[in-house]
């Protein structure tokens, strides 16, 4: 299988190059040259399979030309070591709980797959790989823990100072070993910009082997499709249409769901739910796509003003903007609306984190406008990761899982960095 750049379909590379490079030289994102199709019979058979068995079938359909069956099995087994249950919150409304992994966030799936695939592809290389990561919260913790101790790999995480929750910070700033955290005096978009510039800097790439573990990397992005197949297989088959609502920041997660749909998964509609960083919802409602400075909110992992994966959304629909808009509906919500939803759902017996709350609200609004659906919203992180926000909103004392408590006891170790690519380049050039 070849992988092409969203900026130039004629630029095609191997799986290894797409994963190790992360970003195409023309700043495009890599996409598979063709999207495999799974038959209705195969998808129906998933109802009788466990998560791992579904994973083998889906990943083999994509990677069979490049990886052996045993390698694919190793990848899936390494990735899917925790569940992603759907929980009925109310009639026809289900939460897809993606927070049962090591760092209690959905990005554990992609980070574990990415680290394992990179180790397979780099098994014969004697050159150290530098994984550059920009994070607005959960990406940093998932990637840091996914790559912790992986031989031959050094992870460098850039995060915006004062704009990541304390617990999220602790999950990637206390690990040490091969994990370095750089605290940037700026916003997430500054971190993301500097990482992209590093990948495109000829001098740096001549001396260093740089790659990404953000969702721009296909090895982080593609495996996220697995939990859409799994969730659908566990939904009641009651003749109703199916909608998935995805709290969205960089839009990799919803793009993975659309990839699953393009592969044959019968999802009827997607809801892209955001906070006030509403570039894509505005676009879906008819405005021109225009990147904007990000605004800080209580759902900080979605504080993205220039979503990296937007080109993938278009590519999945063959560049047809109207087709995209006919499959995806966009909604956005203020912090006040998010808190109100958290309170409402808590009163009915379920605790949402601020991101899941945005997804739930988007799903409910969509279903109100479009009767006859059952829906799934993605609960992307454990409420304990946003303890202060959740406790304040719900007026409760939240008990943290033991894994999160353990992170809180660690000592934060960071280096400060200005939001200037020149300074970041100097730092990278100083690495041995």
N, C-alpha and C positions, 0 to 999 in steps of 0.2 A: 504493500500500500504506500502510495506517495502522499505527501501532505503539501498543500499549496498555501501561498500567502493570500490573505484577503485583499491585499493591495495589488496583487498581480498573479492571477491564476496560472500564468506560465512559469512562475518561480515555484519549482517543486523539489522537495527534499525527502530523504528517508525518514523513517520513524526515529532512528537514533539522532539524526541531526535536528529534527523538530523538537525533540525532548531536551537535548543538551543545549541547543541554542536558545530555545524558549520563544524568542521573538525573531521574525524574519528581518533580513537586512533593510528592507524597505519600510519597517515598522508595522507591517501587517501581522495578523495573527494566523497561526497555522490551522488549517482545516483538512480533514480527510478528503482525498480526491473523489471519493464516492461514499455514500451513506448506505450501509448494508440494510437489507429489508428482512424482517422476521415475519413469518406467516401468522395469520390469526390462530392457526392450530398450535404453533409453538408458544405464542403468547398465552393462549388459554391453558396450556400445559403447566405454566408457571404457578398456577393455583395449587398444584400438588408438589411443588419443589420448595426447598428451603432457600434462604438468601444466597448462600454460597453456590448452590446448584444453578440458580438463575444467573448469578454472576459469571459462571463458566460459559454459559451459552451466549450471553450478551457480549462478553469480552472476546470470545473466540470469533464471533462474527466480524469484529473490527480488527483484531490483531493476529489472526491465524496465519497471514502471509509473512509476518515478521517474528513471531514468537512461537515456540513449541507448545504443545498441550501442557506439558509439565511446567513450563515457565508461566503460562497463563494461570494454571491452578495455584502455583506458588503466589502469584500476584494477588489473586482473589482471596486466597486463604489468609494472606498477610493483611489484606485490607478489611475484610468483613469478619472481624473477630468480635463484633458487638452488634446488637440488634438495632433496628430502626422501626419500631412498632407504630402502627396507626392506632390512635385512641379516639373513641367517639366522644366529642365534647358536647354535642347536642344532636338532635335528629338531622341526618344527612350532612353533618359537619364533622370532619375528622382532623386531628392533629397528627402530622407525620413527625414523630419525635426523633430528631437527628443528633441528640445530645448525649448519647450513651457511650461515646468513645473516650479516649484518654484525656482529652482536654474539654470534653463536654460541649462540643460544637460540631456542626455539620462538616467543617473543613477537615476533620480527622479522616474522613473517607478519602478525599483527594490527596491529602498530605502523605498518608501511609502508602497509597498506590504509587505516588510520584517518587517517594524515597526508594521503594523497592525496585521500581522500574529503572531508575537511574543507576542503582547499584548493579543491576543486571547488565545494563548497556555499557557501564564503565568498568566491568570486571577485569578487562585486559589493559586498562589505561594506568599509566604511572604518574599522570599529572593530576594535581589537586584541583578539585572543582569548587568554585565559589558560587554558592546559591544566594542571589540577591532577592530580598523580599521587602516589598512595601506593605504595611499593614495599617488598617484602621481599627484593628482589634483582634478578631479570632484567627485570621490567617497567620499572624506571627506565632501565636501559641501552638496552633496545629502543626505548622511547618517545623518549628523548633523541636517539638516533641517527636514528630515523625522522623526527623533526620538526626536526632540526638545520638551521638556515638557512632554514626555511620562513617566507616573508614574512608579516607580520601576526599571527604566533603566538609567544607566550612560554610556555615550559614551566617549571613549578615543581614540583620533585620533593621529596616528603617521605620520608625513610628513617630507620629506627631506628638510633641510634648504637650502634656496636659489634656489630651483629647482621647485617651484610651482609659478604660476603667482600671482601677487598681488591681483587680484580680486578673484581668487580661494581661496587664503589664507583668505581673509576677510570674505568669506562665511562660514568658520567654526571656525575662531579664534576670532570672535567678539560676539558670541552668548551668552556665559555664561550658566547659569542654569545648566543643566545636561550634558553639553558638555565641555570636556577638550581637549586641543590641545598640543601635545608634539612635539617640533621641534628637529628633530634628525640630528646630525652632520654626515650625510652620504647620501646615495642614496636610492631610493625607495626600492630596493631589500633588503637593511638592515632593513628597516621598516617592510617589509613583513616577513623577516626571524624571527625577534623578536616576531612578533605577533604569528607566527606558533609555535615557541618554547614555548610561554606562554600557548598555548592550550595543549601542550604535557607535561607540567611540573606537575608532580603528586602533589607536595607540594602546588602549587598555586591552582590547581583545587580541592584540598581537602577543602580549606578555602573559595574559591571564585567561583561564578557561572559566568564563562567566555564564551562568544560566539562571533561570527564574523558577520559583515554585509558587508564584502567584497564579491565579486562574487563567492568565494569558497562556500558560504552558498547557499543552494538550494533556500531559500526564496528570495534571491537577484537575483539568476540566472534564474530560471524558468519563472518568469513573463515577462522577456524580450522577450520571444517567441511571446507574444501577438501582438507586433507591426509589426512583420513579417506577421502574418495572416492578419492584418488590411491593411498593405501596399499592399499586393498581391491582396486583394479584391478590391482595388481601381485602380489597373493597367488596361490599355486597354487590352481586350482579342482579340488580333490580330493574334494569331497563332504563334507568335514568342516565342522562348525560353526565359527563365527569369534567370537573374543572379543578385545576391546581392553582393555588395562590402562593406566590413566592415573594417573601420580603427581599428587596433587591437593592444592591449598592453598585457593584461592578458588573452585575448582570451575567456572571458566569453560571450561577446556579440555575436560573431560569433557562439559559441557553442549553444547559445539559438536559433539562426537561424537554425542551423542544427537539433536541437531538433524539431523545427516546421516542417522541411522537413521530419524527421523520423516519425512524426505524420501524414504525408500524404500531407503536403503542397507542391505543384508541383514546387519547385524551382529547376532549372536544374543545376545550378553551383554557387559556392561561391568563392569570391575573398577575400583573407586575405591580406590586405594592411598594411604595417608597415613603420616606419621610419628606420633609420640605425640600430636599435635594431632588427635584422633580423633573429633571431634564427629559427623561424617557417618557413618563406619563404625559408631559406636555406635547412631546413629539407624537405620541400615539393618538392624541386628541387633535392633531392637525398642525401643530407648530413646527417650525424648522428645528432640526436637531442642533442644539447650540450648547457647547460646554459652558459651565458657569462655575464661579468660585464656590467651593463647598461650604455649607453652613453646619454649625455644631448642633447636635440634637441628643436626646436621651437614647436614641437607637444608633449609637455612634458607628457601628460597623457598616452602616449604610450611608455614612456622610461622604458621599462621592459626587463630585460635580462634573466629572468627565469619565463616564463608565467605559472601562477598557474593552469589555466584551460586546459592546454594541455592534461592531462590524460582524461578529459571529451571528447575531440575531438576523441581520440582513442576509448573510451568506446562507443560512439555513433555509431561507425562503427564496434562494436564487436571485437575491437583490431586488425582489419585488416588494416595494414598501407597502402597497395596498394589501398584499397577501399577508404580510406580517401584521398589519393593523387589524385584519379580519380574524386573526387567531389569538391576539394578545390585547387585553384591555388594561389600561393603566389607571391607578388611583394613587393619591398621596395624602398624607395626614400630618397634622401638627403634633407637637408634643402633648398638648392638652387633649387632643382627640385620642392619642395613644394611651395616655393614663386613664381616661374614661373607659376605654375598652378593657384595659387590664382590670379595672375595678369591677366592671360588669361581669366579666367572665369568672373572676375570682369568686364572686358572690354565688355563681352557679356551680362552683366546686373544682375549677381548673386554674392553675397558676401559669400565666404567660410571661415570657420575657418581653422587653419592649419591641424586639424585632418580630417575634411571633405574633404580637398584638397587632402590628401593622398588617401582617399577612392575613390574620383572622378578619380584621375589619374590611380589607379588600375583598376577601371571599364573600363575606356577608353582604356587602353592597352589591357585588356582582350577582349573587343569587337572588337578591331582592328585585333586581332589574331583569333577571333572566330566570323565570320559574322553570322547574323541571330538572334541576341539576342536583347532584350530590357533589360535595366538594372536599378537597384536602388542602389545608394550609400547612406550610412548612414551619415547624417550631425549631429554629436553627441553633439555639443555644439554651443551656440550662439557665433558669431564672437566677440561680446563684452567681452566675458570672456578672450579673448586673445588680448585685445585692443592694447597694445603696438606693438605686432607682426603684427597684421592686418594693423594698421595705417602705420607702417614703410614699409610694403610690398606693400601697395596699394597707399601710399602717400595721405591719406585722413584723415579727422577728423571724427571719428566714434561716433555717438550718442548712449549712453548706454540706454537700457530700464530702466524705473523707478526703477524696482526691483534691478537691479545691482547698480544703483547710490546709493540706500539706504544702501546697504552693504558697499560701499566705505566710508561711513561716520562713520562706527563703529570703535571702538578702539580695536586693536589687543591685545589679551591676550594669551600668550603661556608660556610653561615651556620648558627649554632646556634639552636635553637628549643625552648622548653619544650613539654611535652605538654598545652598549654592552648589551647583554641580562641580565647579572648580575645586571646592574644598573636598567634596566626596571623591573626586578623581585623585586628589593628592593622597587621601586615605587609602584608596585601593592600590595605588602605585607603591605605597609603603609596605604592602603585604609581601611576605617572602614567597 
